[in-house]
Amino acid sequence: MNEFAIAWDWLSFGVRWLHVVTAIAWIGSSFYFIALDLGLRQRPGLPEGAYGEEWQVHGGGFYHVQKYLVAPAAMPEHLTWFKWESYSTWLSGFALLCIVYYGGAELYLIDRNVLDVSVPVAILISLASIGLGWIVYDLLCKSPLGKSDTGLMLVLYAVLVFMSWGYTQLFTGRAAFLHLGAFTATIMTANVFLIIIPNQKVVVADLIAGRKPDPKYGRIAKQRSLHNNYLTLPVVFLMLSNHYPLAFATEFNWIIASLIFIIGVLIRHYFNTVHARKGNPHWTWGAAAVLFITVMWLSSVPKMLTDEEKLSAAEKNLIASAHFPAVRDTVMGRCAMCHAAEPGYEGVRWPPKDVVLDTDSAIAAHAREIYLQAGRSHAMPPGNVSGITPEERALLVTWFEETQ
């Protein structure tokens, strides 16, 4: 069993490493080509069909790049396709989702205080939501709304805000952020796999057959590529968020996620504007900083709101019990080493199931779980790693039962 646990942990680490490497390759090529596209310059004497060109220097050499809006007059002998960076990133990410969240669903995916479902049902909800995201997005892009870049982006943002909230009603906070990232990343990879590359293949086939390619395929692919460009930074944040409980495990986590999308768009707008030589909008950094400070404030609001008015009558009764001081000491000594915003127990990087037991109100709010898991049963602490005594378990039982 120990060997299996070690192998599984290394498998998770290896796939995570692969996911990071492929993501770097995808993001790097995506950012490069957006910057290249925006920086193209037109000049007299360009080849027929060429839209613009760019001279670049890197690694001791000079590069002369020309772009054709539709296609060159003749099919080049060699084409480099940029697609496997995207496919590999999604496949490795999905593998990681299966290993960590599906394989450890009871701990990382399901929060029975949010939605009490079985492991298979939780996994089906996860898969369905990710697939549904692409369907809704694609239909919106192909609708009349898709002709307005601004209108489409506003509607898509509304969809993302709804999903930010919706995922917090289904899974643990950590899983909610991860799924929002997977939801968005699936749209991005599907754009490449189902739209951008197929459109490019149509153009290539027309060239080989001696037909003039339809420019609509390029326009559609460029729109989807631009969407991917603006969605990249929020996805990176969401994928990193599982290491930071202040992001995913607070009361306003869905609002935090929603603001992160705006911050990402602001930062990309700055770089895209600079690369297009259309100015230097420094205001975007100021706006992004204000929003990030707002995010930091939102992560601390629950602590500011945790007062007597926020407690239910039952929770007030639990705290008022004569047994509560001893119960608090027991929970703080035996449970809070893991169930804290920043766990102190070696190997635990986030509070299990996002349960934090570091305040009186939090202990009262989770009284029933404490009673069942550590009082009536020995499920917690796992393997009794913190050495809770039979007397302390009996205290938890007495405290809960006498206040009901």
C-alpha positions in Angstrom: 0.0 0.0 0.0 2.8 2.4 0.9 4.5 1.6 -2.5 1.3 2.4 -4.3 0.8 5.7 -2.5 4.4 6.7 -3.3 4.0 5.6 -7.0 0.7 7.5 -7.3 2.2 10.7 -5.8 5.2 10.5 -8.2 2.7 9.9 -11.1 0.9 13.1 -10.0 4.2 15.0 -9.9 5.3 13.7 -13.3 2.1 14.6 -15.0 2.1 18.0 -13.4 5.6 18.6 -14.6 4.6 17.6 -18.1 1.5 19.8 -17.9 3.6 22.8 -16.9 6.2 22.2 -19.7 3.6 21.8 -22.4 1.7 24.9 -21.1 4.9 26.9 -21.4 5.3 25.8 -25.0 1.7 26.6 -25.9 1.5 30.0 -24.1 4.9 31.0 -25.5 4.0 30.3 -29.1 0.6 31.9 -28.6 2.0 35.1 -27.1 4.7 35.2 -29.8 2.3 35.0 -32.7 -0.1 37.5 -31.3 2.7 40.0 -30.8 4.1 39.2 -34.3 0.7 39.7 -35.9 0.1 43.0 -34.1 3.6 44.2 -35.0 3.4 43.6 -38.7 4.3 46.5 -41.0 3.1 47.2 -44.5 5.4 48.6 -47.2 5.4 49.0 -50.9 6.8 46.0 -52.8 5.5 43.2 -50.6 4.7 40.0 -52.5 1.2 39.6 -53.8 -1.2 38.7 -51.0 1.2 39.6 -48.3 -0.4 41.7 -45.5 2.8 42.8 -43.7 6.2 41.9 -42.6 8.4 42.1 -39.5 12.2 42.0 -39.1 13.4 40.5 -35.8 16.7 39.7 -34.2 17.3 36.8 -31.8 20.1 34.5 -30.9 22.6 36.2 -33.0 20.6 36.0 -36.2 18.0 38.1 -38.2 14.5 36.8 -39.1 12.4 38.2 -41.9 8.7 37.2 -41.4 5.9 37.9 -43.8 2.2 37.2 -43.2 -0.4 36.4 -45.8 -4.0 37.1 -44.7 -5.4 34.3 -46.7 -2.6 32.3 -48.3 0.4 32.7 -50.6 0.0 32.2 -54.3 1.6 28.7 -54.2 1.8 26.1 -51.5 5.1 26.2 -49.7 7.2 23.1 -49.6 7.3 23.0 -45.8 4.8 24.2 -43.2 5.3 24.1 -39.5 2.0 23.5 -37.7 1.5 24.9 -34.2 -1.0 22.5 -32.6 0.5 19.8 -30.5 1.5 22.4 -27.8 -2.2 23.0 -27.2 -3.2 19.4 -27.5 -0.5 18.2 -25.1 -1.4 20.8 -22.6 -5.0 19.8 -22.5 -4.3 16.1 -22.5 -1.8 16.4 -19.6 -4.1 18.7 -17.7 -7.0 16.3 -18.1 -4.8 13.4 -16.9 -3.9 15.5 -13.8 -7.6 16.2 -13.2 -8.2 12.5 -13.2 -5.3 11.7 -11.0 -5.9 14.3 -8.3 -9.6 15.2 -8.4 -11.2 12.0 -9.7 -8.8 9.7 -8.0 -9.1 11.7 -4.7 -12.7 12.9 -5.1 -13.7 12.3 -1.5 -11.0 14.6 -0.3 -10.5 17.2 -3.1 -13.6 17.2 -5.3 -16.7 16.7 -3.1 -17.7 18.9 -0.2 -20.8 17.3 1.3 -21.7 20.7 3.0 -22.0 22.1 -0.5 -23.4 19.2 -2.5 -23.9 15.7 -1.1 -23.3 13.4 -4.1 -21.5 10.2 -4.8 -18.1 10.1 -6.4 -19.4 8.9 -9.8 -22.1 11.6 -9.9 -19.5 14.3 -9.0 -17.2 13.1 -11.8 -20.1 13.1 -14.3 -21.0 16.7 -13.2 -17.4 17.7 -13.7 -17.1 16.2 -17.2 -20.5 17.5 -18.3 -19.8 21.0 -17.2 -16.5 21.1 -19.0 -18.0 19.8 -22.3 -21.0 22.1 -22.0 -18.8 25.1 -21.8 -17.4 24.5 -25.3 -20.8 23.9 -26.8 -22.2 27.2 -25.3 -19.1 29.2 -26.3 -19.1 27.8 -29.9 -22.8 28.5 -30.4 -22.3 32.1 -29.2 -19.4 32.6 -31.6 -21.4 31.2 -34.5 -24.5 33.3 -33.6 -25.1 36.8 -35.0 -23.5 38.0 -31.7 -20.2 36.6 -33.0 -20.0 39.5 -35.5 -19.4 42.0 -32.7 -16.2 41.3 -30.9 -17.1 43.6 -28.0 -20.6 42.3 -27.6 -19.4 38.7 -27.8 -16.7 39.3 -25.2 -19.2 40.9 -22.7 -21.6 37.9 -23.0 -18.7 35.4 -22.7 -17.6 37.2 -19.5 -21.1 36.9 -18.1 -20.9 33.2 -18.8 -17.6 33.0 -17.0 -19.0 34.9 -14.0 -21.9 32.5 -13.8 -19.6 29.5 -14.0 -17.4 31.1 -11.3 -20.4 31.1 -9.0 -21.9 27.8 -10.2 -18.8 25.7 -9.5 -18.7 26.9 -5.9 -22.2 25.5 -5.6 -21.0 22.1 -6.8 -17.5 21.4 -5.5 -14.9 22.3 -2.9 -13.5 25.8 -3.3 -10.2 24.3 -4.5 -11.9 22.1 -7.1 -14.2 25.0 -8.1 -11.2 27.2 -9.2 -9.5 24.2 -10.9 -12.7 23.4 -12.8 -13.2 27.0 -13.9 -9.6 26.9 -15.3 -10.3 23.5 -17.0 -13.6 24.9 -18.4 -11.8 27.8 -19.9 -8.8 25.8 -21.1 -11.0 23.3 -22.8 -12.6 26.2 -24.8 -9.1 27.3 -25.8 -7.9 23.9 -26.9 -11.1 23.2 -28.7 -10.7 26.4 -30.6 -7.4 25.1 -31.9 -8.6 21.5 -32.5 -12.0 22.2 -33.9 -11.7 25.6 -35.5 -8.3 27.1 -36.1 -6.5 24.0 -37.4 -9.4 22.7 -39.5 -9.8 26.1 -41.1 -6.2 26.2 -41.9 -6.4 22.8 -43.5 -9.2 24.0 -45.7 -7.0 26.8 -46.9 -4.1 24.4 -47.6 -6.4 22.0 -49.5 -7.6 24.8 -51.7 -4.1 25.8 -52.5 -3.1 22.3 -53.4 -6.2 22.0 -55.6 -5.4 25.4 -57.3 -8.5 27.1 -55.8 -8.5 30.5 -54.2 -9.1 30.1 -50.5 -12.1 31.9 -48.8 -10.8 34.6 -46.5 -13.6 33.9 -44.0 -11.6 30.9 -42.6 -8.7 33.1 -41.6 -11.0 35.7 -40.0 -12.7 33.1 -37.9 -9.5 31.5 -36.8 -8.0 34.9 -35.9 -11.1 35.7 -33.7 -10.7 32.4 -31.8 -7.0 32.9 -31.4 -7.5 36.4 -30.0 -10.0 34.9 -27.4 -7.3 32.4 -26.4 -4.8 35.2 -26.0 -7.1 37.1 -23.5 -8.0 34.0 -21.6 -4.5 32.7 -21.0 -3.5 34.7 -17.9 -6.7 34.0 -15.9 -6.3 30.2 -16.7 -2.7 30.3 -15.3 -3.9 32.0 -12.2 -6.7 29.4 -11.7 -4.3 26.5 -12.2 -1.9 28.0 -9.6 -4.7 28.9 -7.1 -4.8 25.4 -5.6 -1.7 26.3 -3.6 -3.3 29.5 -2.1 -6.4 29.0 0.2 -6.9 32.7 0.5 -8.0 32.6 -3.2 -10.2 29.5 -3.3 -11.3 28.9 0.3 -12.9 32.2 1.2 -16.5 33.3 1.2 -16.2 35.5 -1.9 -14.0 33.1 -4.0 -16.3 33.3 -7.0 -16.1 37.1 -7.1 -12.3 36.8 -6.8 -12.2 34.5 -9.8 -14.5 36.8 -11.8 -12.1 39.8 -11.1 -9.1 37.8 -12.1 -10.5 37.5 -15.7 -10.7 41.3 -15.9 -7.1 41.6 -14.6 -5.9 39.2 -17.2 -7.7 41.0 -20.0 -6.2 44.4 -18.8 -2.7 43.0 -18.8 -3.1 41.5 -22.3 -4.6 44.7 -23.6 -1.5 46.6 -22.5 0.9 44.2 -24.3 -1.3 43.9 -27.4 -1.6 47.7 -27.7 2.2 48.1 -27.3 2.9 45.4 -29.8 0.5 47.0 -32.3 2.4 50.3 -31.8 -0.9 52.0 -30.8 0.3 53.6 -27.7 1.4 52.7 -24.2 -1.7 52.4 -22.0 -0.1 52.5 -18.5 -3.5 52.9 -17.0 -4.1 49.2 -17.4 -1.5 48.4 -14.8 -3.1 50.8 -12.4 -6.5 49.4 -12.9 -5.1 45.8 -12.6 -3.4 46.8 -9.3 -6.6 48.2 -7.9 -8.5 45.1 -8.8 -5.8 42.9 -7.3 -5.9 44.9 -4.0 -9.7 44.4 -4.1 -9.1 40.6 -4.5 -6.8 40.7 -1.5 -9.5 42.6 0.5 -12.2 40.2 -0.5 -10.1 37.3 0.8 -10.1 38.9 4.2 -13.7 40.0 4.4 -15.1 36.8 5.9 -12.8 37.3 8.9 -14.2 40.8 9.2 -17.8 39.5 9.0 -17.3 36.7 11.5 -19.1 38.1 14.5 -22.1 37.4 16.7 -24.6 38.8 14.2 -23.5 36.3 11.6 -23.9 33.2 13.9 -27.1 31.2 13.9 -28.9 30.6 17.2 -27.7 27.0 17.3 -24.1 28.1 16.7 -24.4 30.7 19.5 -25.6 28.0 21.8 -22.7 25.8 21.0 -20.2 28.6 21.7 -22.0 29.5 25.0 -21.7 25.9 26.3 -19.6 25.4 29.4 -17.7 22.7 27.5 -16.7 25.0 24.7 -13.4 26.3 26.0 -12.2 22.7 26.4 -13.6 21.8 23.0 -11.8 24.7 21.4 -8.5 23.6 23.0 -9.1 20.1 21.7 -9.9 21.2 18.2 -7.0 23.7 18.0 -4.6 21.0 19.3 -5.8 18.0 17.4 -7.4 19.3 14.3 -6.2 22.8 13.4 -2.7 21.5 12.4 -4.4 20.5 9.1 -7.6 22.5 9.2 -6.0 25.9 9.0 -5.7 28.5 6.2 -2.0 27.5 6.1 -1.7 23.9 7.5 1.3 23.2 9.7 1.2 19.4 9.3 3.9 18.2 7.0 2.7 17.1 3.6 -0.7 18.9 3.9 -0.6 22.0 1.7 -4.3 23.1 2.0 -7.1 22.4 4.5 -8.8 19.1 3.7 -12.2 19.8 2.0 -11.5 23.5 2.6 -12.6 23.2 6.2 -10.8 25.7 8.4 -11.2 25.4 12.2 -9.2 28.3 13.5 -12.0 30.5 15.0 -14.9 29.9 17.5 -17.5 30.5 14.8 -15.8 28.1 12.4 -15.8 25.4 15.1 -19.5 26.0 15.8 -20.3 25.9 12.1 -18.7 22.5 11.7 -19.9 21.1 15.0 -21.9 18.3 13.4 -18.9 17.1 11.3 -16.6 17.3 14.4 -19.1 15.3 16.4 -19.5 12.6 13.7 -15.9 12.4 12.5 -13.9 12.8 15.7 -16.5 12.2 18.4 -18.8 9.3 17.4 -16.3 7.8 15.1 -12.5 7.7 14.8 -12.4 8.9 11.2 -10.6 12.0 12.2 -7.8 12.7 12.7 -6.7 10.1 10.1 -4.9 7.4 11.8 -5.1 9.5 14.9 -1.9 11.3 13.9 -2.5 14.0 16.4 -3.0 11.7 19.3 -6.6 12.6 20.3 -7.5 10.8 23.5 -10.8 8.9 24.3 -11.6 11.5 26.9 -11.3 14.3 24.3 -13.6 12.4 21.9 -16.1 11.9 24.7 -15.9 15.7 25.4 -16.8 16.4 21.8 -19.8 14.1 22.0 -21.0 15.6 25.3 -20.6 19.1 24.0 -22.6 18.5 20.8 -25.4 16.4 22.3 -26.0 18.7 25.2 -26.5 21.7 23.0 -29.0 20.1 20.6 
